[in-house]
Amino acid sequence: ILTDASVIESVQGEAAGVVAQITSPVLDQNQQLSHLSKCIQMILTALLGLCERTEGHETFLLSAAAIANITFIDPSACGP
């Protein structure tokens, strides 16, 4: 959903919210999200694109929170 350009922004914003919730650093289970490592760069790229193009404050905040949470769980996701 996040990487599909045909999906409307409001739906992508909701998807960003789900990513933010499941990657929350307050959840003990977030270490079980290691299977995301295969597509983490694709997800981050989509979230960054959503942050750049959205005019909605909520979508921006949800996307930014998801980015922050992912990089908290996996600092190497930021790059070398």
Protein Blocks (a to p, Z undefined) as FASTA:
>chain_A
ZZmmkbcfklmmmmmmmmmmmmofkbmklmmmmmmmmmmmmmmmmmmmmmmmpcbfklmm
mmmmmmmmmmmmmmmlnoZZ
